[in-house]
Amino acid sequence: MDDVRELPAAGPVRLWLVTTAGSAPPGDGAGVLDAEESRRAAAFHFDRHRVRYVAAHLALRGILGERLGRDPGDVRFTRLACPGCGGPHGRPALADAPGPHFSLSHSGDLALVALAPAPVGADVEELPSAKVAEDLTAVLHPRERAELAALAGPEERRLAVARAWVRKEAYLKGLGTGLSRGTDRDYVGVRAGSPGAPDGWSLRDVPMPEGYTAAVALGPEA
């Protein structure tokens, strides 16, 4: 896959960067994507969003298929129970294999895939505007807001907010709650190179091309 590149591992987490821009594959992944993926792809109003979604999910299936020794279309997914409410909308998982654990995130023209031996969450985001960064600041952990207030200028704060946000989303995806868990509850830090992590978890920043930021969170093995 020319548009998929493996990145240096983050500890035991293997990572792939996917370029999702370009032409849609023939049939928009028909025969490879499952019914739910096809439904979600068809729901996009703009072609470029559909193309990005399809490319990201085909890449995930290709990576998992190679790992499992299966055709990409034979990879089967399920949803684990949400640890917050018990509903069937927790972390995605393989339906008929014990592992690996995986996470997929996409934003703009990039997607990030993570595979790990324990619960994992990955998040990649385009850098936010100054206004969006200001809005996000209000929903961060009190210690993170204090760290931001101590930074010198608006651009430094904008980058720090982006850094904190992808760490937070990676952790919440790995946890299986997503943003239904309050984003002010867990401290992940805003400073470069020194993420915080909730008990039992590790967080790492993932180097990205200019204009993007990313992080990966790894949970404890069962």
N, C-alpha and C positions, 0 to 999 in steps of 0.2 A: 504494500500500500504506500504509494509515493507521498500521500498527504498525511501519513502517520509516522511520527518519529519518537523513538524511545528516549526518554530523558535519563540523566543520572538518577539512581535510586535514592529515595529518602529513607535511609535505614532499611528495614525489611519491605518497604512499600515500593513497588515498581510503578513507573509513571510513563505515560505516553502523551505527547502533544499532537493534536489533530488540527489540520487546517481545513475548515469547513466551507470556505467560500468556493464558488465555482458553479459548474453546471450540475443539475440534479442527475443522479444515476438513472439509467433506463427504468421506467416504471416506478420511479420513486421508491426503490427498494422492495417492490412487490416480490413475494416468494421468499424473502429473507426476514423482513420485519414482521412481527406478529400483529394480530388484529388491533390491539390497543395502540401500538406504535403507529400503525397505518392510520388509525382514526385521528390520533393527535397530529400527525403530519398533515392530514387533509384539512384540519381545522385552521391552519395558519392562513391569515388573510394575504400576507405578502409572500411572493415566491422565494425571496432571499431567506426568509425565516424558515420556510419549509425545507429548503435546500440545506441549510445549516443543521437543522434538527435531524434530517435523514442521514447526512454525512456523519454526524456524531454517533448516532445509534448503529449505523453500519460498522463504524470503526470499533465501537465497544464489542459488537458481536464478533467481529473478526479477531480481536485480541483474545476474547474469552474462548472462541472456537478453537484457536490455535492452542491455547493452554489445555483445553479439554479433549483435543483430538476429534473435534466435531466440525461439521459444516456450520457456518455462521447462522444459517436459518434453523438449525437444530438446537440452538441454545434456547433454553426455556427459563422465563423469569417468574418470580412471585414477589409479593410484598410481605415483610414480616410485620408482626403486631407493633403498633406504636407504643413505646414505653410510657408515654404520658397518659393515653386514654384507652389503650388496648385495641383500638380500631385497626383494620387491615390496610394501613397506609404508612407503615414504618419504612425501614430501609429496604431498597430492592435487593433481591438475593436470587441465586440460582434455584430453580424449582426442583431439580432432580440431581443435585450434586452438593456435597458438603462444603465446597469452596472452589476457588478462592472467594474471599470477600472483595467487593468492587464498589467503585463510585464513579459517576460520570457528571461532569459539569461543562456547560458551554455558554459562551458569551461572545458577542461580536462574531469575528471570523475564526475563533479558536475554541477548541474543546480540550478538556483534560480528563484522562482516564487513569484511575488508580486501582491496583490489585494488591492485596495484602493477605497475610495469614490470620488476621484479626479484623474486627469491625473497622472500617475506614471511611473517611469522608474527604472529598476533594472539592475545591471551589476555585474557579477562575472568573475574573470580572474585568471588564473594561474600567479604566480609571474613571471615577465619578467626576462630575462637574463640581465647582466650588459650592454651588447651591445644594446639590444632592449631598455632598460631604457634610455640609452644615446640618442638614436635616437628619442624617444618620447619627451625627454626634449626640443628638438628644436621646437616642435609644440605646446608647452604649452603657457599659458597667460604670458605676461612679468612679472607680479608680482609673478607668480608661479616659473618662472625661477630664479628670484632673491631670493626667499625663498630657492630653492634648492642649489643655490650657497653658501648660508650661512651655510649649513649643514656640519658636520665635516668630514664624510668619505663616500666612495663609496657605502658601503652596506646600510647606512642610507639613502643615496640619492636614491638608487634603490627601497627601500621600499616606500619612499615618492612619487616617480614617479608613482609607482603602485597604491598608494592610490589616487593620483590626477586623474589618468586615469580612474579608475572605477567611481569616482564621476562625472567626465565629461561625460563619456558614459551614465551613468544613467540619467543625466539631459537631454542630447541630445535625448535619447530614449523617455523619458517622453515628451519632447517638440514635438517630431515627425519628426525631421529633420535627426536624426542620424548624421553620420560624414560628411554629405554634408555641414553642418554648420562648419565654421572654428573652430578648437579646441583651437585656441589662442584668441577667442573673449570673452569667459566667464570665470570669475575667480571662482574657487572652492577651492583653497588652497591645500597645501601639508602636513600640520602638522597634526599629529594624534589627533583625538578628537575635531578638530575645523574646520570642513568644512565651506567654504564660500557657498553662494547660490545666484543666480540671483534673482532679485526682484520678489516677489510673490511665490517663491519656497523654499522648505526646503530640506536639504541633510543630510543623516545620514550614517556613516560607519556601516557595518554589520559584526560582528565577523564570521570568517570562519575557517575551519580546516587549519592546517599548509600547506603552499605552495600556498594558495589562498588569494585573497582579494576581497571585495565586497562593494557595496554602493547602496542606494536607494534614489530616488529623488521624491518628492511629489509636485505637482503643485496646483494652486488655484482652488477651486471648481467653476464651471460655475455659 
